[in-house]
Amino acid sequence: MTFRPLHDRILVRRTEAEEKTAGGIIIPDTAKEKPQQGEVIAVGPGARDDSGKLVELDVKVGDRILFGKWSGTEIKLGGEDFLIMKESDVMGVIETDASAKKVA
């Protein structure tokens, strides 16, 4: 099954939650919060501006992103859980490249 988001929507797979805290304490499944990070699986073509011109999205397939706790709509495709959200719900892209700007 394939899925193609429309307009400025993206399909996101949540990343797995951490099993331990930084201090080494194991977190039980019942106490885990849903992660606010994910990987972009599919993107729509973009939104239209006031003049009708198509504006492409900043995120692309494969980007690791941060999003709000209550962002998106949960769906199930092929037995797997995903989120559909608008690009405006994305807070930022996680850069893993050594050349990326460091957060001060």
Secondary structure as a PSIPRED ss2 file (coil, helix, strand):
# PSIPRED VFORMAT (PSIPRED V4.0)

   1 M C   1.000  0.000  0.000
   2 T C   1.000  0.000  0.000
   3 F C   1.000  0.000  0.000
   4 R C   1.000  0.000  0.000
   5 P C   1.000  0.000  0.000
   6 L C   1.000  0.000  0.000
   7 H C   1.000  0.000  0.000
   8 D C   1.000  0.000  0.000
   9 R E   0.000  0.000  1.000
  10 I E   0.000  0.000  1.000
  11 L E   0.000  0.000  1.000
  12 V E   0.000  0.000  1.000
  13 R E   0.000  0.000  1.000
  14 R E   0.000  0.000  1.000
  15 T C   1.000  0.000  0.000
  16 E C   1.000  0.000  0.000
  17 A C   1.000  0.000  0.000
  18 E C   1.000  0.000  0.000
  19 E C   1.000  0.000  0.000
  20 K E   0.000  0.000  1.000
  21 T C   1.000  0.000  0.000
  22 A C   1.000  0.000  0.000
  23 G C   1.000  0.000  0.000
  24 G C   1.000  0.000  0.000
  25 I C   1.000  0.000  0.000
  26 I E   0.000  0.000  1.000
  27 I C   1.000  0.000  0.000
  28 P C   1.000  0.000  0.000
  29 D H   0.000  1.000  0.000
  30 T H   0.000  1.000  0.000
  31 A H   0.000  1.000  0.000
  32 K C   1.000  0.000  0.000
  33 E C   1.000  0.000  0.000
  34 K C   1.000  0.000  0.000
  35 P C   1.000  0.000  0.000
  36 Q C   1.000  0.000  0.000
  37 Q E   0.000  0.000  1.000
  38 G E   0.000  0.000  1.000
  39 E E   0.000  0.000  1.000
  40 V E   0.000  0.000  1.000
  41 I E   0.000  0.000  1.000
  42 A E   0.000  0.000  1.000
  43 V E   0.000  0.000  1.000
  44 G C   1.000  0.000  0.000
  45 P C   1.000  0.000  0.000
  46 G C   1.000  0.000  0.000
  47 A E   0.000  0.000  1.000
  48 R E   0.000  0.000  1.000
  49 D C   1.000  0.000  0.000
  50 D C   1.000  0.000  0.000
  51 S C   1.000  0.000  0.000
  52 G C   1.000  0.000  0.000
  53 K C   1.000  0.000  0.000
  54 L E   0.000  0.000  1.000
  55 V E   0.000  0.000  1.000
  56 E C   1.000  0.000  0.000
  57 L C   1.000  0.000  0.000
  58 D C   1.000  0.000  0.000
  59 V C   1.000  0.000  0.000
  60 K C   1.000  0.000  0.000
  61 V C   1.000  0.000  0.000
  62 G C   1.000  0.000  0.000
  63 D C   1.000  0.000  0.000
  64 R E   0.000  0.000  1.000
  65 I E   0.000  0.000  1.000
  66 L E   0.000  0.000  1.000
  67 F E   0.000  0.000  1.000
  68 G C   1.000  0.000  0.000
  69 K C   1.000  0.000  0.000
  70 W C   1.000  0.000  0.000
  71 S C   1.000  0.000  0.000
  72 G C   1.000  0.000  0.000
  73 T E   0.000  0.000  1.000
  74 E E   0.000  0.000  1.000
  75 I E   0.000  0.000  1.000
  76 K E   0.000  0.000  1.000
  77 L E   0.000  0.000  1.000
  78 G C   1.000  0.000  0.000
  79 G C   1.000  0.000  0.000
  80 E E   0.000  0.000  1.000
  81 D E   0.000  0.000  1.000
  82 F E   0.000  0.000  1.000
  83 L E   0.000  0.000  1.000
  84 I E   0.000  0.000  1.000
  85 M E   0.000  0.000  1.000
  86 K E   0.000  0.000  1.000
  87 E H   0.000  1.000  0.000
  88 S H   0.000  1.000  0.000
  89 D H   0.000  1.000  0.000
  90 V E   0.000  0.000  1.000
  91 M E   0.000  0.000  1.000
  92 G E   0.000  0.000  1.000
  93 V E   0.000  0.000  1.000
  94 I E   0.000  0.000  1.000
  95 E C   1.000  0.000  0.000
  96 T C   1.000  0.000  0.000
  97 D C   1.000  0.000  0.000
  98 A C   1.000  0.000  0.000
  99 S C   1.000  0.000  0.000
 100 A C   1.000  0.000  0.000
 101 K C   1.000  0.000  0.000
 102 K C   1.000  0.000  0.000
 103 V C   1.000  0.000  0.000
 104 A C   1.000  0.000  0.000
